[in-house]
Amino acid sequence: MSHDSTTDHSRDTHSARQPLFGLEIDALTMGEVLDRAQHGTEEHLRFLIGVVNAAKIVKMRTDTQLRSSLLEADVLLADGQSVVWASRILGHPLPERIAGIDLFERLLEAANRERRSVYFLGARREVLDQLLERVRMRYPRLIVAGSRDGYFADSEAAGIAATIAHSRADMLFLGISSPKKENFLARYGAELNVPLLHGVGGSFDVLAGVTRRAPERWQRLGFEWAYRLLQEPGRLWNRYLFTNTAFIALTLRERIHPTTTYTVNGPTTAQRTETGDPEDG
């Protein structure tokens, strides 16, 4: 899609951004993000939403493709409460956490209200079917432009991107884990012809009713990760142990030696490189 008619690759220079961990994270409220999303869909301008949590901040230190995809986002938001806390410790406070799943639901509400079309990409086929059923019941005015499960080979990605482009959807939600969703958007985003693009990770499973989200009190306290750990301890304990420890260490180091801000065409390595390759939660 051409830059003149459908894309807006530059992030708004008038927004307040906070330099954190080598990134510039937008200091926006949920309402401000929704206003920008509405403008993007109305004007058919690309609005690529990027979100970061502790796991992504640790992982991007060694995953240059993930880092590059985050730098391409038109708005970069703090999805994890730990990132908001770190922003205050580091003297670059963010106004609030904007959880990817909360933004996902608010955007679905907007699509329903404005009769916009949505494409869903991600999750297992049975989970996706449950999600679509719930979406049709909860958002009856929303138009489902198409859907595809998230289990596909790299050789299939180009064909999937072409199908999405032909759907002419107003919004694309990717229920795919990191860094696969970021890498898909980085590689095919310019060809999708979709104004609003948002990678929502495991949110498809939550909205489909397959997994439960932490109670609001847990969310406010920043313990949503702990609630997920209690549900899947065997799979998640090692991941969270490494990620949380690495993120705390990284935050303490940032107090003394802040990481130089990354640029799209800049160096491919950070001032300090962390080891390991945790999965994103």
Salt bridges, closest charged atoms under 4 A:
ASP12 OD2 - ARG36 NH2 3.70
GLU24 OE1 - ARG17 NH1 3.32
ASP26 OD2 - ARG11 NH2 2.14
ASP26 OD1 - ARG17 NE 3.73
ASP74 OD2 - ARG46 NE 2.83
ASP102 OD1 - ARG213 NH1 2.58
GLU105 OE2 - ARG138 NH2 3.19
GLU109 OE1 - ARG106 NE 3.86
GLU114 OE1 - ARG116 NE 2.72
GLU126 OE2 - ARG124 NE 2.92
ASP129 OD1 - ARG125 NH2 2.97
ASP149 OD1 - ARG148 NH1 3.07
GLU156 OE2 - ARG148 NH2 3.21
GLU182 OE2 - LYS56 NZ 2.65
GLU182 OE2 - LYS181 NZ 3.70
GLU216 OE1 - ARG220 NH1 3.93
GLU224 OE1 - ARG97 NH1 3.00
GLU224 OE2 - ARG213 NE 2.72
GLU232 OE1 - ARG235 NE 2.96
GLU254 OE2 - ARG272 NH2 2.74
GLU274 OE2 - ARG253 NH1 3.31
ASP277 OD1 - LYS59 NZ 3.80
GLU279 OE1 - ARG239 NH2 2.88
